[in-house]
Amino acid sequence: MSDIDKTRKQDLGKTREELARELEALKRRLKKAEVDGARRKQAEEALYEFEERYRNLIGGSIQGFFVHSDWKLLFANQSFAKILGYRSVKELMGLDDISQIFAPNELDRLTVFRDARKRGGRVPTQYEFDAVRKDGSIVTVLNIARVVKWAGKQAIQNAVIDISDRKQAEKRVLEEKERAENYLAIAGTAILALNANGIVTLINRKGCEILGYELIELLGSNWADMVVPENNRQDFKREFADIMAGKTSSELHRESEVRTKSGERRLIDWHLTVIRDNLGNITGTLSSGEDITDRERAHRERENLQLQLRQADKLNTIGTLAGGIAHDFNNILTPIIGYSHMALSELEKGSQVHSDIQRVVKGAGRAKELVNQILTFSRRGELEMASVRPNKIVKEALKLIEASCPANIEVNANIDDECPLVMGDQSQLHQVVMNLCTNAFRAMKEEGGVLAVVLEPFDVGPKFTRHRKDSARGKYVKLSIKDNGHGMSPETLERIFEPFYTTRDVGEGTGMGLATVHGIVTGHGGEIFVDSQIDKGTTLDIYLPQTMAVAKDEGEVDESIPKGSERILFVDDEVDITELAQHLLDRAGYSVTTENDSREALQRFTKQPDDFDILVTDQAMPNMYGIDLAEEIFKLRPGFPVILISGFADTMTLESVQDRGIRDFLLKPLVGHELAQAIRQALDTRPT
């Protein structure tokens, strides 16, 4: 009800009550007074005059009035007639029953009110109802009813105010509110309103979905305490206080994290504006927020993936370079080792020259081992699971890592040489050790420190699994790599095995290192645990299950050189290697023909295919690869014995070349007895 309506109601109520009291007083005076006819007539004239004054006052009121008794209309003023669309009170008084003005849905309710009043029951004195105008339209009125005496009988007097405009305005406001609520509900962003104390006064459906809360849980809650992560809470409260104090711009754009009901952190892109009252005072904030967590994660992953691809390209380049270096280096080592072995066979044992040549052989052997380590580091391809000696793998990795160890870092290794075997891929386990040691070096590069590497057998029993419930009991090999570098925070520890997660500066890494290590360890049926403290260092413990499988025989090597008289075609683009082969195999009794061009070798064989019993060919040669040469020879003599040699195998294996008809596959640098034994084996297994 408007203020004007209230004032009208109060004034009319006061006037009506005063007139009613005077009317009742006059009536009592008429009944009780014992006066003569002249005085009675005077009193009746006074009563008539008063009733006329009453009618004139009510009749001229801008508020509608009507009086009825059991729906029979006793009185109505012009304002009431106008509200109902009648031209005059006379036309309105012509209605047989005042209930005709009630909307059909109101009649039962208003009848209940009427009957209750007649019984003296409790009935609302003020209520709204819909009335039917003369033209059939509906008008909503506010009615104030009371029981009065009319012409000496009980009647109901009604004061009526047309509130249709107000109801229409209320309806429009409600419709706008519902429309706004619908917009909020279907909005693709979170809509949030906070009051000056940071209390949530509005949040839409999308906001609830992002946070995982029900609406009732958020409304009335303190936003900072409810959803702002603890490490950001104080900063948020300070900034919000500045906004309320008008110390910052009234429109802000921020990206900040929220904590969902499940504890997950989501990144929200907020656009905020302040809310002001009529006096311009800031009373709160209104914000829209877009959840950009997945978008930002995808963006970071895309950037890291690009870094990873660039890193992969670098590794591929390194691998190709390493292969080329290994090929050339093995070609160099082959004559060194081959001629040294032949010289040893002709020298008297114990002589100074024999001793010197042995040192040459030993040095060449170390060079050969180094090349193999480089190839192991750069090798790519499928897993080659076998029973391996972890102590050997760790030692080989440490030899490489020590070469790049900073001067301010000391490496302490405690490797159990009797450590049991594990089932694994030697290359990948080698990669794990290299990766973890390199990480330790980075952690200590500024202050220096000690890298401790320990390898030992370990039994996982009840005491261990009590602390690590997911661990399976059994016998393991434990590798511990410990540094006393800068350490990691608990937040970093939680994420170190996530792909693409890195704490390094841009360009220093792709974030795939520890994720790769974790994948390799778990792929080998093992587990990895990390313990780290800021400024105290980090310890990584790796547990790999022991295996009962037998390792490849590492006993004494048979260095005997079997002899023969067969005819050998030996092809290699390196003259030193063909000359070595000529010398070595001639001494073993064979008839050797050498070629340094694969195409000329094919021409020679094509002209005289029956002049040879076996082909020994290098793989990587100009003009034609060794495998292609072999296939051309198979066309001339199917099943012909062929041995393939290579300075760098890359993806080529014994199994893969045997599938193409090759009898054996040897890696350079060639050792005399290995070559001679392979030739003899291939010749002796020829089909008869």
Secondary structure, DSSP 8 states (H G I E B T S, - for coil): --HHHHHHHHHHHHHHHHHHHHHHHHHHHHHH----HHHHHHHHHHHHHHHHHHHHHHHT-SSEEEEEETTEEEEE-HHHHHHTT-S-HHHHHT-S-GGGGB-TTTHHHHHHHHHHHHTT----SEEEEEEE-TTS-EEEEEEEEEEEEETTEEEEEEEEEE-HHHHHHHHHHHHHHHHHHHHHHH-SSEEEEEETTSBEEEE-HHHHHHHT--HHHHTTSBHHHHHS-HHHHHHHHHHHHHHHTT-S-SEEEEEEEEE-TTS-EEEEEEEEEEEE-TTS-EEEEEEEEEE-HHHHHHHHHHHHHHHHHHHHHHHHHHHHHHHHHHHHHHHHHHHHHHHHHHHHHHS-TTSHHHHHHHHHHHHHHHHHHHHHHHHHHH--SS--EEEE-HHHHHHHHHHHHHHT--TTEEEEEEE-TT---EEEEHHHHHHHHHHHHHHHHHHHTTT-EEEEEEEEEEEE-HHHHHHSTT---EEEEEEEEEE-SS---HHHHHHTTSTT---S-TTS--S-HHHHHHHHHHHTT-EEEEEEETTTEEEEEEEEEB--S-----S-----------EEEEE-S-HHHHHHHHHHHHHTT-EEEEES-HHHHHHHHHH-GGG-SEEEEESS-SSS-HHHHHHHHHHHSTT--EEEEES--TT--HHHHHTTT-SEEEESS--HHHHHHHHHHHHHTS--
